[in-house]
Amino acid sequence: MTSLTADKQSLIIIGGGFAGSTLARRAERLLDRSIDVIVISWDNHMVFTPMLPEVAGRSVSVAN
């Protein structure tokens, strides 16, 4: 983990649901590499637990 300094800009996203994670991915792709993208989230909303057995059994693809 890197520490934040006063001379480096950061984009801080509060919430790691579908909107927060999509924004983080797009921001990392579109923004300058010198800008840190930080997502703060209490819960992990990106794991859909009812489908984990299907993914493990390879009946559902994990690829987008």
C-alpha positions, -999 to 999 in steps of 0.1 A, spaced: 0 0 0 14 34 -9 11 65 13 -6 96 0 15 127 -3 4 163 -8 18 166 -43 0 136 -57 -37 138 -68 -62 110 -58 -97 101 -69 -114 86 -39 -146 66 -46 -169 59 -16 -187 26 -22 -175 -4 -41 -208 -17 -56 -214 -20 -93 -213 18 -99 -182 23 -77 -162 -5 -93 -172 5 -128 -162 41 -122 -129 30 -108 -121 8 -138 -130 36 -162 -112 62 -143 -80 41 -143 -83 37 -180 -91 73 -188 -72 93 -162 -35 102 -161 -14 74 -145 -1 99 -119 -36 100 -103 -43 73 -77 -78 57 -78 -89 46 -44 -121 27 -36 -134 27 0 -160 1 7 -171 -17 38 -187 -46 19 -176 -66 -11 -206 -63 -34 -188 -78 -64 -190 -114 -52 -224 -129 -60 -223 -158 -36 -254 -177 -50 -235 -183 -82 -202 -194 -67 -209 -232 -70 -218 -228 -107 -185 -209 -113 -165 -235 -94 -182 -263 -114 -175 -244 -146 -211 -244 -157 -209 -205 -158 -180 -186 -172 -163 -160 -151 -153 -140 -181 -173 -108 -190 
